[in-house]
């Protein structure tokens, strides 16, 4: 089991891939052994090997289930760095009791932790490297660049790797970034702050500078870096971990609220222009079409080997990441294309992938791109969940919880969604259907499915809601896509997993409109119906919300009743 992140290390084989020393604990006949073994992992792959993930023969087989919480924290003054070594030296209380999560070096452990003050008077503890791996942008490539390269004085710098020259003039009050090809669209918010906010730039610069200052040639000692929050202000963090008293040890970070600020405009190298290039323009060399590695998370990353230039890119997905109140981003196109497209081609098949810079050819090593799919956190889906929680609090229903294949049933926050699977390249489906698993054109936000179980006196009823894409611009407030919800109950609860897999496949193949493929009524191993979100009386009873009425009506349609009076 991946147990602890133990500092950065210099990579002598490929200096474009700094590594992190990971501590693993052996599992012997289902019991965690005291013995700890260490492996080096590329910085860009940190999101693939989460704390609590269980590995056998280089494959991830499962992961531990921790308690999920959402915390309000202050990134301005309500935090500090701590470690077991520092607390012992200063005579302070240890960051967390090691009875709940023992470390090999106990009070001598030198890994830096972030300690946030909580309104309850307790503390939220997050390992600095976990915060870096999940909150510094969206892609493993960005984090590799921040750890590997200096900021100035060399041909290859962080700024050159991240920012391309703008195609337009700077606009006062607008933060404009033009991303280099290997970065993800959602990296734009972090990089806009790096470019325009000195506080973020300093926080980002300190990562590489600490690694360089602490590096000792021919030393095997890991480098312990302090990695700070990269913006100021109050925010929310979605985490999983272990509670102790009124404090919490966060071992996994699963979401964060975007910082507020000036409008962000994003463009990309190689992005489409409004007007095509003239006939006299040069034709670009054909690029390599990315290959998606599915299913996740079983991967074979080639350690220190260097990727081939002609092998193209293999994309891997980290665990889902929820962006709370995502910052509006406007995509900007150049007026005039300067070169004509050379099309795309497939690189040679590869069995391994590398996370560093591509050099040479013929080694059979592809270039890996790792990023976290993101879910927005509000809209109809969240409103329906909030309505079910309100009905539970008023004792209209007995209980409600959400379900995923990985976590099972849970009532903890945040709610988790089941990711809609992508289609394979050779699947013969319409373009609109093939893009349905994503919420945006750039394919950076994954579509999720909420599965909620409502406990009633006559047994459980399930409500399924589809995450919706916004209509119009991010800030226009024009609303969301319109989908019906799904309500069902099963003849045998053991059929839940198999039915959900079939149902979600039906949802994606119909692009969310189940009536296009004949409905679900005859396919469910029980009773199932779709329901609208716009039905019902114009006037609701006092204290009853529209979504509460929709939930009650869906339960009525499936043959059960709850006592909800509607005027």
C-alpha positions as CSV (number, residue, x, y, z in Angstrom):
1,X,0.0,0.0,0.0
2,X,1.3,3.5,-0.9
3,X,1.8,4.9,2.5
4,X,3.8,8.2,2.5
5,X,5.5,10.6,0.2
6,X,9.1,11.1,1.4
7,X,10.7,14.0,-0.4
8,X,12.1,14.8,-3.9
9,X,15.1,13.1,-5.5
10,X,17.4,14.1,-8.3
11,X,17.1,11.9,-11.4
12,X,20.6,11.1,-12.7
13,X,19.3,9.2,-15.8
14,X,17.0,12.0,-17.0
15,X,17.1,15.3,-15.3
16,X,13.8,16.3,-17.0
17,X,12.0,13.8,-14.7
18,X,12.6,14.6,-11.0
19,X,11.3,11.9,-8.7
20,X,9.6,11.5,-5.4
21,X,10.5,8.8,-2.9
22,X,7.4,6.8,-2.1
23,X,7.1,4.6,1.0
24,X,5.0,1.4,0.7
25,X,3.9,-0.9,3.5
26,X,3.6,-4.6,2.7
27,X,0.3,-6.4,3.1
28,X,0.7,-9.9,4.5
29,X,-2.4,-12.0,4.4
30,X,-4.7,-9.0,4.6
31,X,-2.7,-7.3,7.4
32,X,-0.5,-4.2,7.0
33,X,3.1,-5.2,8.0
34,X,5.5,-2.9,9.8
35,X,8.1,-3.3,7.0
36,X,8.4,-0.3,4.7
37,X,9.9,-0.4,1.2
38,X,10.7,2.5,-1.0
39,X,10.3,3.2,-4.7
40,X,11.1,6.3,-6.7
41,X,8.2,7.8,-8.8
42,X,8.3,10.5,-11.4
43,X,6.8,13.8,-10.1
44,X,4.4,13.8,-13.0
45,X,3.0,10.4,-12.0
46,X,2.2,11.4,-8.4
47,X,-1.6,11.4,-9.2
48,X,-1.4,7.8,-10.3
49,X,-0.1,6.5,-7.0
50,X,-2.4,7.9,-4.4
51,X,-1.8,7.4,-0.7
52,X,-3.8,4.3,0.2
53,X,-3.6,2.7,-3.2
54,X,-2.7,-1.0,-3.2
55,X,-0.3,-2.4,-5.8
56,X,0.7,-5.9,-6.9
57,X,3.2,-6.6,-9.7
58,X,3.2,-2.9,-10.7
59,X,-0.5,-2.8,-11.0
60,X,-3.0,-1.0,-8.9
61,X,-5.6,-3.5,-7.7
62,X,-7.6,-1.4,-5.2
63,X,-7.4,1.4,-2.7
64,X,-8.2,2.0,0.9
65,X,-11.4,3.9,1.7
66,X,-10.9,7.0,3.8
67,X,-13.5,9.4,5.3
68,X,-14.4,12.2,2.9
69,X,-14.8,15.8,4.2
70,X,-15.0,19.3,2.8
71,X,-13.3,22.1,4.8
72,X,-13.3,25.9,4.7
73,X,-9.8,27.2,5.1
74,X,-7.9,30.5,4.9
75,X,-5.0,30.6,2.5
76,X,-3.9,34.0,3.7
77,X,-3.1,33.8,7.4
78,X,-4.7,30.6,8.6
79,X,-2.0,28.1,7.8
80,X,1.7,27.2,8.5
81,X,4.3,24.6,7.7
82,X,5.0,21.8,10.2
83,X,6.7,18.4,10.4
84,X,7.3,15.9,13.1
85,X,11.0,16.8,13.2
86,X,10.2,20.5,13.5
87,X,7.5,20.1,16.1
88,X,9.9,17.9,18.2
89,X,12.6,20.5,17.9
90,X,10.3,23.4,18.9
91,X,8.6,21.5,21.7
92,X,5.2,21.7,19.9
93,X,2.5,19.1,19.7
94,X,3.0,16.5,16.9
95,X,1.0,17.2,13.7
96,X,-1.1,14.1,14.2
97,X,-1.1,11.1,16.5
98,X,0.9,8.3,14.9
99,X,-1.5,5.7,16.4
100,X,-3.9,6.6,13.6
101,X,-1.2,6.6,10.8
102,X,2.2,5.4,11.9
103,X,5.4,6.6,10.1
104,X,8.7,4.8,9.9
105,X,10.7,7.7,11.4
106,X,8.0,8.8,13.8
107,X,9.2,12.0,15.6
108,X,12.2,12.3,13.3
109,X,10.1,12.4,10.1
110,X,11.2,15.5,8.0
111,X,8.4,15.6,5.4
112,X,6.8,19.0,5.5
113,X,3.0,19.3,6.1
114,X,0.5,22.1,5.7
115,X,-1.4,22.9,8.9
116,X,-4.7,24.8,8.4
117,X,-6.7,26.3,11.2
118,X,-10.3,25.1,11.3
119,X,-13.4,27.1,12.5
120,X,-14.0,24.2,15.0
121,X,-10.6,25.0,16.7
122,X,-9.0,21.9,15.2
123,X,-6.4,21.5,12.5
124,X,-6.4,20.2,8.9
125,X,-3.1,18.5,8.1
126,X,-2.1,17.9,4.4
127,X,1.3,16.6,3.2
128,X,2.9,19.2,1.1
129,X,3.7,16.8,-1.8
130,X,0.0,15.7,-1.9
131,X,-1.1,19.4,-2.1
132,X,1.4,20.0,-4.9
133,X,0.3,16.9,-6.8
134,X,-3.4,17.8,-6.8
135,X,-3.7,21.6,-6.4
136,X,-0.9,23.0,-8.6
137,X,-2.7,23.0,-11.9
138,X,-4.4,20.0,-13.6
139,X,-1.6,18.2,-15.4
140,X,1.3,16.1,-14.3
141,X,3.3,17.9,-17.1
142,X,2.9,21.2,-15.4
143,X,4.1,19.8,-12.1
144,X,7.1,18.1,-13.8
145,X,8.1,21.5,-15.3
146,X,7.8,23.3,-12.0
147,X,10.1,20.7,-10.3
148,X,12.6,20.2,-13.2
149,X,13.4,23.6,-14.7
150,X,14.8,26.9,-13.5
151,X,13.0,30.2,-14.2
152,X,15.7,32.1,-16.0
153,X,19.3,32.0,-17.2
154,X,18.9,28.9,-19.4
155,X,17.5,28.0,-22.8
156,X,14.8,25.8,-21.2
157,X,12.9,27.6,-18.4
158,X,9.6,27.2,-16.7
159,X,8.2,30.2,-18.5
160,X,9.3,28.9,-21.9
161,X,7.8,25.5,-21.2
162,X,4.5,26.9,-20.0
163,X,3.8,30.2,-21.9
164,X,3.9,30.9,-25.6
165,X,3.9,34.4,-26.9
166,X,0.4,35.9,-27.3
167,X,-1.1,36.4,-30.7
168,X,-2.8,39.5,-29.5
169,X,-2.0,42.7,-27.5
170,X,-2.3,42.6,-23.7
171,X,-5.6,44.0,-22.4
172,X,-5.7,45.8,-19.1
173,X,-7.8,43.9,-16.5
174,X,-7.7,40.7,-18.5
175,X,-5.3,37.8,-17.7
176,X,-4.2,36.3,-21.0
177,X,-2.3,33.0,-21.3
178,X,-1.3,31.1,-24.4
179,X,-0.5,27.5,-23.4
180,X,2.2,25.3,-24.8
181,X,1.0,22.0,-26.4
182,X,1.5,19.5,-23.6
183,X,-0.4,21.5,-21.0
184,X,-4.1,21.0,-20.2
185,X,-6.7,23.7,-20.6
186,X,-7.5,23.7,-16.9
187,X,-3.8,24.6,-16.2
188,X,-4.8,28.1,-17.4
189,X,-6.1,29.3,-14.1
190,X,-3.0,28.5,-12.1
191,X,-0.7,29.8,-14.9
192,X,-2.7,33.0,-15.2
193,X,-1.9,33.6,-11.6
194,X,1.8,32.7,-12.1
195,X,1.9,35.3,-14.9
196,X,0.0,38.1,-13.2
197,X,0.1,37.5,-9.5
198,X,3.6,37.9,-7.8
199,X,2.4,35.8,-4.8
200,X,1.7,32.8,-7.0
201,X,4.9,33.2,-9.0
202,X,7.0,33.2,-5.8
203,X,5.2,30.1,-4.5
204,X,5.9,28.3,-7.8
205,X,9.5,29.4,-8.0
206,X,10.3,28.1,-4.5
207,X,9.7,24.5,-5.6
208,X,12.6,24.2,-8.0
209,X,14.8,26.5,-6.0
210,X,14.4,24.4,-2.8
211,X,15.3,21.2,-4.8
212,X,18.4,22.9,-6.3
213,X,19.6,24.4,-3.0
214,X,19.2,21.2,-1.0
215,X,20.7,18.9,-3.7
216,X,23.9,17.2,-2.6
217,X,25.9,15.4,-5.3
218,X,26.3,11.7,-4.7
219,X,23.9,11.8,-1.8
220,X,20.9,9.5,-1.5
221,X,19.2,11.8,1.0
222,X,15.7,13.0,-0.2
223,X,15.0,16.7,-0.5
224,X,12.1,18.0,1.8
225,X,10.4,21.0,0.2
226,X,7.9,23.3,1.7
227,X,5.1,23.8,-0.9
228,X,2.7,26.6,0.0
229,X,-0.9,27.5,-1.1
230,X,-0.5,29.5,-4.3
231,X,-3.1,32.1,-3.8
232,X,-4.5,34.2,-0.9
233,X,-8.1,34.2,0.4
234,X,-10.6,31.8,1.8
235,X,-11.4,28.6,-0.1
236,X,-12.7,25.1,0.2
237,X,-10.8,21.9,0.1
238,X,-12.3,18.5,-0.6
239,X,-10.2,15.8,1.1
240,X,-10.2,12.1,2.2
241,X,-8.4,11.0,5.3
242,X,-8.6,10.2,9.0
243,X,-10.3,12.3,11.8
244,X,-8.6,12.7,15.2
245,X,-10.5,14.7,17.8
246,X,-11.8,17.9,16.0
247,X,-8.8,17.7,13.6
248,X,-8.3,15.8,10.3
249,X,-5.3,14.2,8.5
250,X,-6.0,14.6,4.8
251,X,-4.2,11.9,2.8
252,X,-5.9,12.6,-0.5
253,X,-7.0,16.0,-1.9
254,X,-10.0,15.6,-4.3
255,X,-11.1,19.1,-5.0
256,X,-10.5,22.8,-4.4
257,X,-12.4,26.1,-4.9
258,X,-10.9,28.3,-7.7
259,X,-9.6,31.7,-6.6
260,X,-11.5,34.7,-7.7
261,X,-9.8,37.4,-9.8
262,X,-9.6,39.1,-13.2
263,X,-11.1,37.5,-16.3
264,X,-8.9,34.8,-17.8
265,X,-8.5,34.4,-21.5
266,X,-6.9,31.2,-22.8
267,X,-5.4,30.3,-26.2
268,X,-3.2,27.5,-27.3
269,X,-0.2,26.9,-29.6
270,X,-1.6,25.2,-32.6
271,X,-5.2,26.2,-31.7
272,X,-7.7,26.9,-34.4
273,X,-7.9,30.4,-36.0
274,X,-11.0,32.2,-37.1
275,X,-9.8,32.4,-40.7
276,X,-7.8,29.7,-42.5
277,X,-4.3,30.2,-43.7
278,X,-3.9,31.5,-47.3
279,X,-3.0,29.0,-50.0
280,X,0.5,30.3,-50.1
281,X,1.1,29.5,-46.4
282,X,3.4,26.6,-45.4
283,X,1.9,23.3,-44.3
284,X,2.8,22.1,-40.9
285,X,4.3,18.7,-40.4
286,X,1.6,16.2,-39.3
287,X,1.3,15.8,-35.6
288,X,0.7,12.7,-33.6
289,X,-2.8,11.8,-32.5
290,X,-3.0,11.1,-28.7
291,X,-3.9,7.6,-27.5
292,X,-6.1,7.3,-24.4
293,X,-5.0,4.6,-22.0
294,X,-8.1,2.7,-20.9
295,X,-9.1,1.4,-18.5
296,X,-7.3,3.2,-15.7
297,X,-5.4,2.7,-13.4
298,X,-3.2,-0.1,-14.6
299,X,-0.2,1.5,-16.2
300,X,3.3,0.8,-17.2
301,X,5.5,3.9,-16.9
302,X,9.0,3.4,-18.1
303,X,10.8,5.0,-15.1
304,X,13.9,6.8,-16.2
305,X,13.7,5.9,-19.9
306,X,13.4,8.7,-22.4
307,X,10.4,8.9,-24.8
308,X,10.8,8.7,-28.6
309,X,10.0,11.8,-30.6
310,X,8.0,9.8,-33.2
311,X,6.0,7.7,-30.7
312,X,3.2,10.2,-30.0
313,X,1.4,10.7,-26.7
314,X,-0.4,8.2,-24.4
315,X,-2.8,9.9,-22.1
316,X,-3.5,8.7,-18.5
317,X,-6.1,10.0,-16.1
318,X,-5.5,10.6,-12.4
319,X,-8.4,10.4,-9.9
320,X,-11.2,12.8,-10.5
321,X,-10.8,16.3,-9.2
322,X,-13.8,18.6,-8.3
323,X,-13.4,22.3,-9.0
324,X,-15.7,24.3,-6.7
325,X,-17.0,27.4,-8.3
326,X,-14.8,27.1,-11.4
327,X,-13.2,30.4,-12.6
328,X,-14.8,31.5,-16.0
329,X,-12.3,31.1,-18.8
330,X,-12.8,32.6,-22.3
331,X,-11.2,30.8,-25.2
332,X,-9.6,33.1,-27.7
333,X,-8.8,32.3,-31.3
334,X,-6.3,34.0,-33.5
335,X,-7.8,36.0,-36.4
336,X,-5.6,34.5,-39.1
337,X,-3.9,31.1,-39.2
338,X,-0.3,31.4,-40.4
339,X,0.2,27.8,-41.5
340,X,-1.9,25.1,-42.9
341,X,-2.7,21.9,-41.0
342,X,-0.6,18.9,-41.8
343,X,-3.2,16.5,-40.3
344,X,-2.4,13.9,-37.7
345,X,-0.9,10.5,-37.7
346,X,-0.6,7.6,-35.3
347,X,2.9,7.0,-33.8
348,X,4.2,3.4,-33.6
349,X,2.7,1.2,-30.9
350,X,4.6,1.3,-27.6
351,X,4.5,-0.9,-24.6
352,X,5.9,1.7,-22.1
353,X,5.6,5.4,-21.7
354,X,7.9,8.1,-20.3
355,X,7.0,11.4,-18.6
356,X,10.1,13.4,-19.5
357,X,11.1,15.2,-22.7
358,X,11.1,13.2,-25.9
359,X,14.5,12.7,-27.5
360,X,15.6,10.4,-30.3
361,X,13.6,7.4,-31.7
362,X,13.4,3.7,-32.0
363,X,13.3,2.8,-28.3
364,X,9.6,1.8,-28.2
365,X,8.8,4.4,-25.5
366,X,5.8,6.7,-25.8
367,X,5.4,10.1,-24.2
368,X,2.9,10.0,-21.3
369,X,0.5,12.8,-20.5
370,X,-1.1,12.6,-17.1
371,X,-4.0,14.8,-15.9
372,X,-7.0,14.7,-13.6
373,X,-10.5,14.8,-15.1
374,X,-12.5,17.5,-13.4
375,X,-16.1,17.8,-12.4
376,X,-18.0,21.1,-11.8
377,X,-19.7,21.2,-8.4
378,X,-23.0,23.0,-8.9
379,X,-26.2,23.0,-11.1
380,X,-29.2,20.8,-11.3
381,X,-27.4,17.7,-10.1
382,X,-26.3,19.3,-6.9
383,X,-29.7,20.9,-6.4
384,X,-31.4,17.5,-6.6
385,X,-28.9,16.1,-4.1
386,X,-29.5,19.0,-1.7
387,X,-33.3,18.4,-2.0
388,X,-32.8,14.7,-1.0
389,X,-30.7,15.8,2.0
390,X,-33.5,18.3,3.0
391,X,-36.1,15.6,2.8
392,X,-34.0,13.4,5.0
393,X,-33.5,16.2,7.6
394,X,-37.3,16.7,7.7
395,X,-37.7,12.9,8.1
396,X,-39.8,12.7,4.9
397,X,-37.4,9.9,3.8
398,X,-35.5,7.6,6.1
399,X,-32.0,8.2,4.6
400,X,-30.1,9.1,1.5
401,X,-26.6,8.2,0.3
402,X,-24.6,8.3,-2.9
403,X,-22.9,5.3,-4.6
404,X,-19.8,4.7,-6.8
405,X,-18.2,1.4,-7.8
406,X,-15.0,2.4,-5.9
407,X,-16.5,3.8,-2.6
408,X,-19.7,1.9,-2.3
409,X,-22.5,3.7,-0.4
410,X,-21.6,6.8,1.5
411,X,-23.4,9.8,3.0
412,X,-20.2,11.8,3.5
413,X,-19.3,15.0,1.6
414,X,-18.4,15.7,-1.1
415,X,-20.7,13.5,-3.2
416,X,-18.8,11.4,-5.6
417,X,-19.9,10.7,-9.2
418,X,-19.4,7.7,-11.5
419,X,-17.4,8.8,-14.5
420,X,-19.0,8.3,-17.9
421,X,-16.6,6.0,-19.8
422,X,-15.0,7.3,-23.0
423,X,-15.7,5.6,-26.3
424,X,-12.9,3.7,-28.0
425,X,-11.5,5.1,-31.2
426,X,-13.0,2.3,-33.3
427,X,-16.5,2.7,-31.9
428,X,-18.8,3.7,-34.7
429,X,-20.9,6.4,-33.0
430,X,-22.0,9.9,-34.0
431,X,-19.7,12.8,-33.1
432,X,-22.1,14.2,-30.6
433,X,-22.3,10.8,-28.9
434,X,-18.6,10.4,-28.9
435,X,-18.1,13.7,-27.1
436,X,-20.9,13.0,-24.5
437,X,-18.4,11.7,-21.8
438,X,-17.0,15.3,-21.6
439,X,-18.7,18.5,-20.4
440,X,-16.6,20.8,-22.6
441,X,-15.3,21.0,-26.2
442,X,-11.7,20.8,-25.0
443,X,-12.4,17.5,-23.2
444,X,-10.9,18.6,-19.9
445,X,-14.1,18.3,-17.8
446,X,-15.4,14.8,-17.4
447,X,-19.1,14.1,-17.2
448,X,-20.3,12.3,-14.1
449,X,-23.4,10.4,-13.0
450,X,-24.9,10.8,-9.6
451,X,-26.4,7.6,-8.2
452,X,-28.5,8.3,-5.0
453,X,-30.1,5.7,-2.9
454,X,-33.2,6.8,-1.0
455,X,-34.3,4.6,1.9
456,X,-38.1,4.2,2.4
457,X,-40.2,2.1,4.6
458,X,-40.9,-0.3,1.7
459,X,-37.2,-0.5,0.6
460,X,-34.6,1.5,-1.4
461,X,-35.4,3.7,-4.4
462,X,-32.5,5.0,-6.7
463,X,-32.4,8.3,-8.4
464,X,-29.8,8.9,-11.2
465,X,-28.9,12.4,-12.3
466,X,-26.6,13.3,-15.3
467,X,-24.1,16.1,-14.9
468,X,-24.9,18.9,-17.4
469,X,-22.8,21.1,-19.6
470,X,-23.4,24.9,-19.3
471,X,-25.1,26.5,-22.2
472,X,-23.5,29.7,-23.6
473,X,-20.4,31.3,-22.0
474,X,-19.2,30.4,-18.5
475,X,-20.4,33.7,-17.1
476,X,-23.6,34.3,-19.2
477,X,-25.8,32.4,-16.8
478,X,-27.8,30.9,-19.7
479,X,-28.3,27.6,-17.9
480,X,-27.4,24.0,-18.5
481,X,-28.2,21.2,-20.8
482,X,-31.6,19.6,-20.2
483,X,-31.8,15.9,-19.3
484,X,-34.4,13.8,-17.6
485,X,-33.6,12.0,-14.4
486,X,-34.0,8.3,-13.9
487,X,-35.7,6.5,-11.0
488,X,-35.6,2.8,-10.4
489,X,-35.9,0.0,-7.8
490,X,-34.4,-3.4,-8.1
491,X,-36.0,-6.9,-7.6
492,X,-32.6,-8.0,-6.2
493,X,-30.1,-5.5,-4.8
494,X,-27.2,-7.7,-6.0
495,X,-28.0,-6.6,-9.5
496,X,-27.0,-2.9,-8.8
497,X,-23.5,-2.9,-10.2
498,X,-24.4,-4.8,-13.4
499,X,-27.5,-2.7,-14.0
500,X,-25.6,0.6,-13.4
501,X,-22.9,-0.4,-16.0
502,X,-25.7,-1.2,-18.5
503,X,-27.6,2.0,-17.7
504,X,-24.6,4.3,-17.9
505,X,-23.7,2.7,-21.3
506,X,-27.3,3.4,-22.5
507,X,-27.0,7.0,-21.2
508,X,-23.8,7.6,-23.1
509,X,-24.9,5.9,-26.3
510,X,-28.1,8.1,-26.3
511,X,-26.1,11.2,-25.4
512,X,-28.3,11.4,-22.3
513,X,-31.6,11.2,-24.2
514,X,-32.8,7.7,-23.4
515,X,-36.0,8.0,-25.5
516,X,-33.8,7.9,-28.6
517,X,-32.9,4.3,-28.0
518,X,-36.3,3.0,-26.8
519,X,-36.2,3.9,-23.1
520,X,-35.1,1.8,-20.1
521,X,-38.4,0.4,-18.8
522,X,-37.9,-3.1,-20.3
523,X,-34.2,-3.3,-19.6
524,X,-34.0,-2.8,-15.8
525,X,-34.0,-5.9,-13.5
526,X,-36.8,-4.3,-11.6
527,X,-38.8,-1.2,-12.4
528,X,-37.4,2.0,-14.0
529,X,-38.7,5.2,-15.4
530,X,-37.4,8.6,-16.6
531,X,-38.8,11.8,-15.1
532,X,-38.7,15.5,-16.1
533,X,-37.5,18.4,-14.1
534,X,-40.1,20.9,-15.2
535,X,-43.4,19.2,-14.2
536,X,-45.6,20.0,-11.3
537,X,-47.8,22.8,-10.0
538,X,-47.0,26.5,-10.4
539,X,-47.6,27.1,-6.7
540,X,-45.8,24.9,-4.2
541,X,-46.7,24.4,-0.6
542,X,-44.8,26.6,1.8
543,X,-41.4,25.3,2.6
544,X,-41.3,22.9,-0.3
545,X,-38.7,23.5,-3.0
546,X,-39.1,22.6,-6.7
547,X,-36.5,19.9,-6.5
548,X,-38.1,18.4,-3.4
549,X,-41.3,18.1,-5.4
550,X,-39.5,16.5,-8.3
551,X,-38.0,13.9,-6.0
552,X,-41.4,13.1,-4.5
553,X,-43.0,12.9,-7.9
554,X,-40.3,10.5,-9.1
555,X,-40.8,8.3,-6.1
556,X,-44.6,8.3,-6.7
557,X,-44.0,7.2,-10.4
558,X,-42.1,4.2,-9.2
559,X,-44.9,3.0,-7.0
560,X,-44.0,4.4,-3.6
561,X,-45.3,7.4,-1.7
562,X,-43.8,10.0,0.7
563,X,-45.8,12.5,2.7
564,X,-45.0,15.7,0.9
565,X,-48.0,18.0,0.7
566,X,-48.1,20.1,-2.6
567,X,-50.5,23.0,-3.0
